[in-house]
Amino acid sequence: MALNHLLLLLLLILLSLSITITSSSSPVTANHDSPPYLWPLPAEFTSGEETLSVDPSLSLTVAGNGGGSPIVRAAFDRYTGMIFKHAYNRASSLLTRIRFLSVVEYDITSLKIIVHSDSEELQLGVDESYSLMVSKKNDQSIVGAATIEANTVYGALRGLETFSQLCAFDYLTKSVQIYKAPWFIQDKPRFKYRGLLIDTSRHYLPIDVIKQIIESMSFAKLNVLHWHIVDEQSFPLETPTYPNLWKGAYSRWERYTVEDASEIVRFAKMRGINVMAELDVPGHAESWGTGYPDLWPSPSCREPLDVTKNFTFDVISGILTDMRKIFPFEFFHLGGDEVNTDCWKNTTHVKEWLQGRNFTSKDAYKYFVLRAQQIAISKNWTPVNWEETFSSFGKYLDPRTVVQNWLVSDICQKAVAKGFRCIFSNQGYWYLDHLDVPWDQVYNTEPLNGIHDPSQQKLVIGGEVCMWGETADTSVVLQTIWPRAAAAAERMWSTREAVSKGNITLTALPRLHYFRCLLNNRGVPAAPVDNWYARRPPSGPGSCYAQ
C-alpha cells in the first residue's frame, strides 16, 4: 500500500508541474527501409505520408454484440505481444509507465474493435470482411486511435493481422511506428476456402509443430487446415470405437489422442481456421490392418481395403462417429485417390464377390466410395473427394460432393460444368513437396483459368496448397511450406485484378520478401524467397529482405 501511495504521489507531482510532453515522431514521410508492406494485399486501401507512434500500453476498446468475445481478446493479447516484443514491457510497473508518459506522447493510444455479431460459429463462408482505420489525433479528437470493424469475430482477426503488419519497430527511437498513415482499408477474401494440407502419416508432426503451422497460416489469412491424418504408412489417431487402429502408428510415441486432436481444433478456431480431417479410402489404408487384419483382403493384398465385408464399413462408420465429436467443420475428406484394384481381382473371395454381383473392379471402387460417402452424409458431413472419383464415375457421386483437383489442370472446369463444387490444388504448382517450383509459378497459378461463366466460377470455392509428408518432417516442414504458401495465399485472398496485373517482381516480390522476414521475426523458419530450390538455406551472406 505504501508503494501505491508513493506512485500516486509521483503521478500527482508530475501533473501539478504541467510537464511539457513531446511527440516521439512528428509526421514525416516513411523511409524506404521500413515500408508497411502488407501480405496478402487488401481489397481496397488508401494511405498517406505521416509516421505515427504507437503507445506500448495500447489499450483495447470493444463494441458491438461480439466485441467482448474471448476470441477477440485473446487475439489482441497475441498481437500486442508480437507488435511490442522489442519495445516497452506491457507488464512493467506503474513507476516505469509514469517515466515513459513524462517524456512521450503517442499518436495511437488505443485500438477499438467493433464486432456486430455475437456468433462464434466457424464454417465455410463465414464473413471475414473487415474495415481498418488508423489516424492520429486531430482537432476533432484528442486521442489517436485505430479502429477495426467487422461483422464477425473472424473478420476482426483478419483486421488484427493487417494492423500488426502496419506496425514496425524503429530501432533508433526504440518505438513502434506506423508509416504512411492515415490508413483506410476495406478488405475481404476473394475465395471462401483457402487451405493448407499437412500429412501426419508419412512423418509424424508433434502437436506444437502443428500449432506453429496453424499460427503461421493465420499470418497469411489462410483459413482451412486439411489434416491428412492417416495413410498407408501409419495410423496415428486414437479411435475409441476401434482402439486397435492406432497400433498402425510408427511407434507408441507418435500418436494423437482424442484430446490432442480436440486441442488442435480449438487452437485453430481461436485463429479463425477450420480443420478438415481426411480418411482416405479405399486406397492408402494399409496401416489399418495392423490393428485389424480382417480389413486386408489378404496378407499379400493389404490395400485397397476389403470391399466385400460389412466389417470394413462398420469400421469406417465407427471412425467417423469418433471423429465427428472432434471435428465440427462441415466438410470431411474421404480421399478416393490412387486406387489400384489389381489385387482385388487376384484375391479369391473378392473375385468371387465381384462375379456374384457382375461387378468389374472399377464398379467395386465406385461402390466403396459411394457407400463411404453415405456414411459421412449420415453424420451430417459434406463429402470431399479427390478428383479420380469424379473422373471415374462423376455422375454417380452425391451432388453435394466437393471435388478436389490435383492431377488434371482443367478438372475444376469440368467439375463445375457438372454442378459440383471444386477445390483447386494443381500438383504442378501447388504441391509444396515439389521443391523445384519457385514462388512466382505458385503466385501466377489461377484457379479460375478456363472458367468464364460467373455461376460456374462461384462453384470453385477456393484452393489449397499441399504439404505432403514423404520428404518433410519436423526438421524442414515449416521452411518447405513458407514462403511459397504465402504466394498462393495472396492469390486466394486478394482480388484477381490486383494479383494479375503488372510485373510481379515489382508489385509482389518486395512485399513477399518483407512477409518472409516478418515470419522469421515471429519465429517461423521460412526459407529464402529467391531459392531456386525450395527450403534450402541462403547461398551466402545477406539481408533477409534481399533473399
C-alpha positions as CSV (number, residue, x, y, z in Angstrom):
1,M,0.0,0.0,0.0
2,A,2.9,2.4,0.8
3,L,4.3,1.8,-2.6
4,N,1.0,2.5,-4.3
5,H,0.7,5.8,-2.3
6,L,4.2,6.8,-3.4
7,L,3.4,6.1,-7.0
8,L,0.2,8.1,-6.8
9,L,2.1,11.0,-5.2
10,L,4.7,10.9,-8.0
11,L,1.9,11.0,-10.6
12,L,0.2,14.0,-8.9
13,I,3.6,15.8,-8.8
14,L,4.1,15.3,-12.5
15,L,0.6,16.6,-13.3
16,S,0.9,19.6,-11.0
17,L,4.2,20.6,-12.6
18,S,2.5,20.6,-16.0
19,I,5.4,18.8,-17.6
20,T,5.7,19.5,-21.3
21,I,5.1,16.3,-23.3
22,T,6.7,15.9,-26.7
23,S,5.9,13.6,-29.5
24,S,8.2,10.7,-30.3
25,S,7.7,11.2,-34.0
26,S,6.5,14.1,-35.9
27,P,4.7,13.5,-39.3
28,V,7.3,12.6,-41.8
29,T,7.4,10.6,-44.9
30,A,8.3,7.0,-44.2
31,N,11.8,6.0,-45.4
32,H,12.1,3.1,-47.8
33,D,13.9,0.9,-45.2
34,S,10.7,0.3,-43.3
35,P,7.8,0.2,-45.7
36,P,4.5,-1.1,-44.5
37,Y,4.3,-3.9,-46.9
38,L,1.0,-5.8,-46.5
39,W,0.5,-9.5,-47.3
40,P,-1.9,-10.5,-48.6
41,L,-2.8,-7.3,-50.4
42,P,-6.1,-5.8,-49.1
43,A,-9.0,-5.5,-51.5
44,E,-9.2,-1.6,-51.1
45,F,-7.0,0.8,-49.2
46,T,-5.6,4.3,-49.1
47,S,-2.6,5.6,-47.2
48,G,-0.9,8.9,-46.6
49,E,2.6,10.3,-45.8
50,E,2.6,10.5,-42.0
51,T,4.5,8.4,-39.5
52,L,2.6,7.7,-36.3
53,S,3.9,6.3,-33.0
54,V,2.1,3.6,-31.2
55,D,1.7,3.5,-27.4
56,P,3.3,0.4,-26.0
57,S,0.5,0.4,-23.5
58,L,-2.0,0.2,-26.4
59,S,-5.5,-0.2,-24.9
60,L,-8.3,-2.3,-26.3
61,T,-11.8,-0.9,-26.5
62,V,-14.6,-3.2,-27.8
63,A,-18.1,-2.6,-29.0
64,G,-20.9,-4.4,-30.7
65,N,-22.6,-7.7,-29.8
66,G,-19.4,-9.7,-30.4
67,G,-16.7,-7.2,-29.3
68,G,-16.3,-8.9,-25.9
69,S,-15.6,-12.3,-27.4
70,P,-12.8,-14.3,-25.8
71,I,-11.5,-14.9,-29.3
72,V,-11.1,-11.2,-29.9
73,R,-9.5,-10.5,-26.5
74,A,-7.1,-13.5,-26.8
75,A,-6.1,-12.3,-30.3
76,F,-5.4,-8.8,-29.1
77,D,-3.1,-10.2,-26.4
78,R,-1.3,-12.3,-29.0
79,Y,-0.8,-9.5,-31.5
80,T,0.3,-6.9,-29.0
81,G,2.8,-9.4,-27.8
82,M,4.2,-9.7,-31.3
83,I,4.0,-5.9,-32.0
84,F,5.7,-4.8,-28.9
85,K,8.2,-7.7,-28.3
86,H,11.2,-5.3,-28.8
87,A,9.6,-2.4,-27.1
88,Y,8.4,-1.4,-23.7
89,N,7.2,-4.2,-21.5
90,R,3.4,-4.0,-21.2
91,A,3.6,-5.7,-17.8
92,S,6.1,-3.3,-16.3
93,S,5.4,-1.3,-13.1
94,L,3.4,1.9,-12.8
95,L,6.5,3.8,-11.9
96,T,8.0,2.9,-15.3
97,R,4.8,3.9,-17.0
98,I,5.0,7.3,-15.4
99,R,8.6,7.7,-16.5
100,F,7.6,7.0,-20.1
101,L,4.5,9.2,-20.0
102,S,6.5,12.1,-18.8
103,V,8.6,12.3,-21.9
104,V,6.5,10.8,-24.7
105,E,3.1,11.4,-26.2
106,Y,1.9,8.7,-28.6
107,D,-0.2,9.2,-31.7
108,I,-2.0,5.9,-31.4
109,T,-3.1,5.0,-27.9
110,S,-6.0,2.7,-28.3
111,L,-7.4,0.1,-30.7
112,K,-11.2,-0.1,-31.0
113,I,-12.7,-3.4,-32.2
114,I,-16.3,-3.4,-33.3
115,V,-17.9,-6.8,-33.9
116,H,-21.5,-6.8,-34.9
117,S,-22.4,-10.5,-34.5
118,D,-22.0,-12.4,-31.3
119,S,-21.9,-15.8,-33.1
120,E,-18.6,-17.6,-33.0
121,E,-19.7,-20.4,-35.3
122,L,-16.9,-21.1,-37.8
123,Q,-17.9,-22.8,-41.0
124,L,-17.3,-22.4,-44.7
125,G,-18.2,-18.9,-45.9
126,V,-18.1,-17.2,-42.5
127,D,-17.8,-13.4,-43.1
128,E,-14.1,-12.5,-42.9
129,S,-14.5,-8.9,-44.1
130,Y,-13.3,-6.0,-42.1
131,S,-12.5,-2.3,-42.2
132,L,-9.5,-0.8,-40.6
133,M,-8.9,2.9,-39.9
134,V,-5.6,4.3,-38.5
135,S,-5.2,8.0,-37.9
136,K,-3.6,10.3,-35.4
137,K,-5.4,12.7,-33.1
138,N,-6.6,15.9,-34.6
139,D,-8.7,18.9,-33.7
140,Q,-11.8,16.7,-33.5
141,S,-10.2,14.0,-31.4
142,I,-7.6,14.4,-28.6
143,V,-6.9,10.6,-28.6
144,G,-5.2,8.9,-31.6
145,A,-6.7,5.6,-32.4
146,A,-7.1,2.6,-34.7
147,T,-10.5,1.1,-35.4
148,I,-11.3,-2.4,-36.7
149,E,-14.9,-3.0,-37.6
150,A,-16.2,-6.4,-38.7
151,N,-19.4,-8.4,-38.8
152,T,-17.8,-11.4,-37.1
153,V,-15.0,-12.2,-34.7
154,Y,-13.2,-13.8,-37.6
155,G,-13.2,-10.7,-39.7
156,A,-11.8,-8.9,-36.6
157,L,-9.0,-11.5,-36.5
158,R,-8.1,-10.7,-40.2
159,G,-8.1,-7.0,-39.3
160,L,-5.8,-7.5,-36.4
161,E,-3.3,-9.3,-38.6
162,T,-3.4,-6.4,-41.0
163,F,-3.0,-3.9,-38.2
164,S,0.0,-5.8,-36.9
165,Q,1.7,-5.7,-40.3
166,L,1.3,-1.9,-40.3
167,C,3.3,-1.7,-37.1
168,A,7.1,-1.7,-37.3
169,F,9.7,-1.3,-34.6
170,D,12.1,1.6,-35.1
171,Y,15.5,0.7,-33.7
172,L,16.6,4.4,-33.5
173,T,13.7,5.7,-31.4
174,K,13.1,2.2,-29.9
175,S,9.4,2.6,-30.5
176,V,6.7,1.0,-32.7
177,Q,5.6,3.2,-35.6
178,I,3.1,3.1,-38.4
179,Y,4.3,4.5,-41.7
180,K,2.3,6.1,-44.5
181,A,-0.7,7.0,-42.3
182,P,-3.5,7.6,-42.3
183,W,-4.7,4.2,-43.4
184,F,-8.2,3.4,-44.6
185,I,-8.7,-0.3,-45.5
186,Q,-11.7,-2.2,-46.7
187,D,-10.9,-5.8,-47.1
188,K,-12.5,-9.2,-47.7
189,P,-11.3,-12.5,-49.2
190,R,-11.8,-13.5,-52.8
191,F,-12.3,-17.2,-52.1
192,K,-14.1,-18.6,-49.0
193,Y,-11.8,-21.7,-48.9
194,R,-8.1,-21.1,-48.6
195,G,-6.4,-24.2,-47.4
196,L,-3.1,-25.9,-46.5
197,L,-2.8,-29.7,-46.3
198,I,-0.4,-31.3,-43.8
199,D,0.4,-35.0,-43.8
200,T,1.0,-36.7,-40.4
201,S,1.1,-40.2,-41.7
202,R,4.2,-40.1,-43.8
203,H,6.0,-38.3,-41.0
204,Y,4.6,-37.7,-37.5
205,L,4.3,-34.0,-36.6
206,P,4.3,-33.1,-32.9
207,I,1.4,-31.1,-31.5
208,D,3.5,-28.0,-31.0
209,V,4.7,-28.1,-34.7
210,I,1.1,-28.4,-35.9
211,K,0.2,-25.4,-33.7
212,Q,3.1,-23.4,-35.2
213,I,1.8,-24.3,-38.7
214,I,-1.7,-23.1,-37.8
215,E,-0.3,-19.9,-36.2
216,S,1.7,-19.2,-39.3
217,M,-1.4,-19.8,-41.5
218,S,-3.2,-17.0,-39.7
219,F,-0.5,-14.6,-40.6
220,A,-1.3,-15.2,-44.3
221,K,-5.0,-15.3,-43.8
222,L,-5.4,-19.0,-44.7
223,N,-8.5,-20.5,-43.2
224,V,-8.6,-24.3,-43.6
225,L,-6.1,-26.8,-42.3
226,H,-6.6,-30.0,-44.3
227,W,-5.3,-32.7,-41.9
228,H,-4.4,-35.8,-43.8
229,I,-4.1,-37.7,-40.6
230,V,-3.7,-41.3,-41.7
231,D,-2.3,-43.1,-44.8
232,E,-0.8,-46.5,-45.7
233,Q,2.3,-45.8,-43.7
234,S,0.8,-45.1,-40.3
235,F,-2.4,-44.6,-38.4
236,P,-1.5,-42.2,-35.5
237,L,-5.0,-41.2,-34.3
238,E,-6.9,-42.6,-31.3
239,T,-10.3,-44.0,-32.3
240,P,-12.1,-45.2,-29.2
241,T,-14.7,-47.3,-31.1
242,Y,-11.9,-49.3,-32.7
243,P,-9.0,-48.9,-30.3
244,N,-6.5,-51.2,-32.1
245,L,-6.4,-48.9,-35.2
246,W,-3.6,-46.8,-33.8
247,K,-1.4,-49.9,-33.5
248,G,-0.7,-48.8,-37.0
249,A,1.3,-45.8,-35.8
250,Y,5.0,-45.8,-36.3
251,S,5.6,-46.1,-32.6
252,R,3.7,-45.7,-29.3
253,W,5.2,-42.2,-29.0
254,E,4.0,-41.0,-32.4
255,R,0.3,-40.8,-31.8
256,Y,-2.5,-38.3,-31.3
257,T,-5.0,-38.8,-28.6
258,V,-8.6,-37.6,-28.9
259,E,-7.7,-34.8,-26.6
260,D,-4.7,-33.8,-28.8
261,A,-6.9,-33.6,-31.8
262,S,-9.5,-31.6,-30.0
263,E,-6.9,-29.2,-28.8
264,I,-5.7,-28.7,-32.4
265,V,-9.2,-27.9,-33.5
266,R,-9.7,-25.5,-30.5
267,F,-6.3,-23.8,-31.2
268,A,-7.2,-23.3,-34.9
269,K,-10.7,-21.9,-34.1
270,M,-9.1,-19.2,-32.0
271,R,-7.3,-18.1,-35.1
272,G,-10.3,-18.4,-37.5
273,I,-9.1,-21.6,-39.1
274,N,-11.3,-24.7,-39.7
275,V,-9.8,-28.2,-39.6
276,M,-10.9,-30.6,-42.2
277,A,-9.9,-34.2,-41.4
278,E,-9.2,-36.8,-44.1
279,L,-9.7,-40.5,-44.0
280,D,-8.5,-41.7,-47.4
281,V,-10.4,-44.8,-48.6
282,P,-10.3,-47.4,-50.0
283,G,-6.7,-47.0,-51.0
284,H,-3.9,-45.6,-48.9
285,A,-5.1,-47.7,-46.0
286,E,-2.6,-50.5,-45.4
287,S,-1.9,-49.2,-41.8
288,W,-5.4,-50.0,-40.7
289,G,-4.8,-53.7,-40.9
290,T,-2.0,-53.7,-38.3
291,G,-4.7,-53.5,-35.7
292,Y,-7.5,-55.2,-37.6
293,P,-6.0,-57.7,-40.2
294,D,-9.5,-58.6,-41.4
295,L,-9.6,-55.2,-43.2
296,W,-6.9,-56.5,-45.6
297,P,-8.3,-58.6,-48.4
298,S,-5.3,-61.0,-47.8
299,P,-1.9,-60.9,-46.2
300,S,-0.5,-60.2,-49.7
301,C,-3.3,-57.7,-50.6
302,R,-3.2,-55.0,-48.0
303,E,-4.9,-52.3,-49.9
304,P,-7.4,-51.3,-51.1
305,L,-9.5,-52.2,-48.0
306,D,-11.7,-55.3,-48.3
307,V,-14.7,-54.2,-50.2
308,T,-16.6,-57.4,-49.6
309,K,-17.0,-57.2,-45.8
310,N,-19.6,-55.2,-43.9
311,F,-16.9,-55.1,-41.1
312,T,-14.9,-52.7,-43.3
313,F,-17.8,-50.2,-43.5
314,D,-18.6,-50.7,-39.8
315,V,-15.0,-49.6,-39.0
316,I,-15.3,-46.6,-41.3
317,S,-18.6,-45.7,-39.6
318,G,-17.1,-46.1,-36.2
319,I,-14.1,-43.9,-37.0
320,L,-16.3,-41.2,-38.4
321,T,-18.5,-41.3,-35.3
322,D,-15.5,-40.8,-33.2
323,M,-14.1,-38.0,-35.5
324,R,-17.4,-36.2,-35.6
325,K,-17.0,-35.5,-31.9
326,I,-13.7,-33.8,-32.6
327,F,-14.1,-32.0,-36.0
328,P,-17.1,-29.7,-36.2
329,F,-16.3,-28.4,-39.7
330,E,-19.0,-29.2,-42.3
331,F,-16.5,-30.9,-44.7
332,F,-15.0,-34.3,-44.3
333,H,-12.4,-35.6,-46.8
334,L,-12.8,-39.2,-47.9
335,G,-9.9,-39.4,-50.3
336,G,-10.6,-41.9,-53.0
337,D,-7.4,-41.3,-55.0
338,E,-4.8,-43.6,-56.5
339,V,-6.8,-46.8,-56.0
340,N,-5.1,-49.8,-57.6
341,T,-7.7,-52.6,-57.7
342,D,-5.4,-55.3,-59.2
343,C,-5.2,-57.3,-56.0
344,W,-8.9,-57.3,-55.6
345,K,-9.1,-59.1,-58.9
346,N,-6.4,-61.6,-57.8
347,T,-7.9,-62.4,-54.3
348,T,-10.2,-65.4,-54.4
349,H,-13.0,-64.3,-52.2
350,V,-13.0,-60.7,-53.6
351,K,-13.0,-62.1,-57.1
352,E,-16.0,-64.3,-56.3
353,W,-17.8,-61.4,-54.7
354,L,-17.3,-59.3,-57.9
355,Q,-18.5,-62.1,-60.1
356,G,-21.6,-62.7,-57.9
357,R,-22.6,-59.0,-58.4
358,N,-21.5,-58.8,-62.0
359,F,-19.0,-56.1,-60.9
360,T,-15.8,-55.0,-62.5
361,S,-13.1,-53.9,-60.2
362,K,-14.0,-50.3,-61.2
363,D,-17.6,-51.0,-60.2
364,A,-16.3,-52.1,-56.8
365,Y,-14.3,-48.9,-56.5
366,K,-17.4,-46.9,-57.2
367,Y,-19.5,-49.0,-54.8
368,F,-16.9,-48.4,-52.0
369,V,-16.6,-44.6,-52.5
370,L,-20.4,-44.1,-52.7
371,R,-21.1,-46.2,-49.6
372,A,-18.4,-44.3,-47.7
373,Q,-20.0,-41.0,-48.8
374,Q,-23.4,-42.1,-47.5
375,I,-21.8,-42.9,-44.1
376,A,-20.3,-39.4,-43.9
377,I,-23.5,-37.8,-45.0
378,S,-25.4,-39.7,-42.3
379,K,-23.2,-38.0,-39.8
380,N,-24.0,-34.5,-41.2
381,W,-20.8,-34.1,-43.2
382,T,-20.4,-32.9,-46.7
383,P,-18.0,-35.3,-48.5
384,V,-14.9,-34.1,-50.2
385,N,-13.1,-36.5,-52.6
386,W,-10.0,-36.4,-54.8
387,E,-10.6,-35.9,-58.5
388,E,-10.2,-39.6,-59.5
389,T,-13.7,-40.2,-58.2
390,F,-15.2,-37.5,-60.4
391,S,-13.2,-38.7,-63.4
392,S,-14.1,-42.3,-62.9
393,F,-17.8,-42.1,-62.0
394,G,-18.7,-38.5,-61.5
395,K,-22.4,-38.8,-62.5
396,Y,-22.9,-41.2,-59.6
397,L,-21.3,-39.0,-56.9
398,D,-23.6,-37.4,-54.4
399,P,-24.4,-33.9,-55.7
400,R,-23.2,-32.4,-52.5
401,T,-19.7,-33.7,-53.2
402,V,-16.8,-31.3,-53.3
403,V,-14.2,-32.4,-55.9
404,Q,-10.6,-31.7,-55.0
405,N,-8.3,-31.3,-58.0
406,W,-4.7,-32.4,-58.1
407,L,-3.8,-34.2,-61.3
408,V,-5.5,-32.6,-64.3
409,S,-5.3,-28.9,-64.8
410,D,-8.8,-28.5,-66.1
411,I,-10.6,-30.8,-63.6
412,C,-12.3,-27.9,-61.8
413,Q,-13.5,-26.6,-65.2
414,K,-15.1,-30.0,-65.8
415,A,-16.5,-30.5,-62.3
416,V,-18.2,-27.1,-62.0
417,A,-19.7,-27.6,-65.5
418,K,-21.5,-30.6,-64.0
419,G,-22.6,-28.6,-61.0
420,F,-20.1,-29.8,-58.4
421,R,-18.1,-27.5,-56.2
422,C,-14.3,-27.7,-56.6
423,I,-11.1,-27.0,-54.6
424,F,-8.1,-26.2,-56.8
425,S,-4.8,-27.9,-55.8
426,N,-3.0,-28.5,-59.1
427,Q,0.1,-30.6,-58.2
428,G,2.2,-28.9,-60.9
429,Y,2.4,-25.7,-58.9
430,W,0.6,-26.0,-55.5
431,Y,2.2,-29.2,-54.2
432,L,4.8,-27.9,-51.8
433,D,6.8,-31.1,-51.8
434,H,7.7,-30.2,-55.4
435,L,10.8,-28.4,-54.4
436,D,11.7,-27.2,-57.9
437,V,8.6,-24.9,-58.2
438,P,9.6,-21.3,-57.4
439,W,7.3,-18.7,-55.7
440,D,6.4,-16.9,-58.9
441,Q,4.9,-20.1,-60.5
442,V,2.9,-20.6,-57.4
443,Y,1.7,-17.0,-57.4
444,N,0.8,-16.9,-61.1
445,T,-1.4,-20.1,-60.9
446,E,-5.0,-19.0,-61.3
447,P,-7.8,-21.3,-60.0
448,L,-10.4,-19.9,-62.4
449,N,-8.5,-20.3,-65.6
450,G,-10.7,-21.6,-68.3
451,I,-13.9,-20.9,-66.3
452,H,-15.8,-18.0,-67.8
453,D,-19.4,-18.5,-66.6
454,P,-19.9,-16.5,-63.4
455,S,-22.2,-19.1,-62.0
456,Q,-19.6,-21.8,-62.5
457,Q,-16.8,-19.6,-61.1
458,K,-18.7,-19.4,-57.8
459,L,-18.6,-23.2,-57.6
460,V,-14.8,-23.0,-57.3
461,I,-14.9,-22.4,-53.6
462,G,-11.1,-21.9,-53.3
463,G,-7.8,-23.6,-53.4
464,E,-5.3,-25.4,-51.3
465,V,-1.5,-25.9,-51.2
466,C,-0.5,-29.3,-50.2
467,M,2.5,-30.2,-47.9
468,W,2.8,-33.9,-48.5
469,G,5.0,-35.5,-45.9
470,E,7.1,-38.1,-47.6
471,T,10.1,-35.9,-47.6
472,A,9.2,-33.3,-44.9
473,D,9.3,-33.9,-41.2
474,T,9.6,-31.5,-38.2
475,S,13.1,-30.5,-39.2
476,V,12.1,-29.0,-42.5
477,V,8.3,-28.7,-42.8
478,L,7.9,-25.0,-42.0
479,Q,10.6,-23.9,-44.3
480,T,9.1,-26.1,-47.1
481,I,5.7,-24.5,-46.5
482,W,6.9,-20.9,-46.3
483,P,7.2,-18.6,-48.1
484,R,5.7,-20.3,-51.2
485,A,2.4,-21.0,-49.4
486,A,2.1,-17.2,-49.0
487,A,2.2,-16.8,-52.8
488,A,-0.9,-19.0,-53.1
489,A,-2.5,-17.3,-50.0
490,E,-2.4,-13.9,-51.8
491,R,-3.8,-15.4,-54.9
492,M,-6.8,-16.7,-52.9
493,W,-7.3,-13.6,-50.7
494,S,-6.7,-10.6,-52.9
495,T,-8.7,-9.5,-55.9
496,R,-7.9,-11.2,-59.2
497,E,-7.1,-7.8,-60.8
498,A,-4.6,-7.0,-58.1
499,V,-2.6,-10.2,-58.4
500,S,-2.8,-10.4,-62.2
501,K,-1.6,-7.0,-63.3
502,G,1.9,-5.5,-63.6
503,N,5.3,-7.0,-63.2
504,I,5.2,-9.2,-60.1
505,T,8.9,-8.7,-59.4
506,L,7.9,-5.1,-58.7
507,T,4.3,-5.5,-57.3
508,A,4.7,-8.7,-55.3
509,L,8.3,-9.7,-54.8
510,P,9.3,-6.9,-52.4
511,R,6.2,-7.5,-50.3
512,L,6.9,-11.2,-50.2
513,H,10.5,-10.6,-49.1
514,Y,9.1,-8.5,-46.3
515,F,6.5,-11.1,-45.4
516,R,9.1,-13.8,-45.3
517,C,11.1,-11.7,-42.9
518,L,8.0,-11.0,-40.8
519,L,7.6,-14.8,-40.5
520,N,11.2,-15.1,-39.4
521,N,10.8,-12.4,-36.8
522,R,7.7,-14.2,-35.5
523,G,9.7,-17.4,-35.1
524,V,8.6,-19.1,-38.3
525,P,11.7,-20.5,-40.2
526,A,10.5,-19.5,-43.6
527,A,13.1,-20.2,-46.3
528,P,14.6,-17.5,-48.6
529,V,12.1,-16.4,-51.3
530,D,14.7,-16.4,-54.0
531,N,15.8,-20.0,-53.6
532,W,16.0,-21.8,-56.9
533,Y,15.2,-25.0,-54.9
534,A,12.8,-24.7,-52.0
535,R,13.7,-24.9,-48.3
536,R,17.4,-24.6,-48.9
537,P,19.4,-22.1,-46.7
538,P,20.8,-18.9,-48.2
539,S,23.7,-19.3,-50.7
540,G,25.7,-16.7,-48.8
541,P,25.7,-13.7,-46.5
542,G,23.0,-11.1,-47.0
543,S,19.9,-9.3,-45.7
544,C,16.7,-11.2,-45.1
545,Y,14.9,-8.6,-47.2
546,A,17.1,-9.4,-50.2
547,Q,17.0,-13.2,-50.2
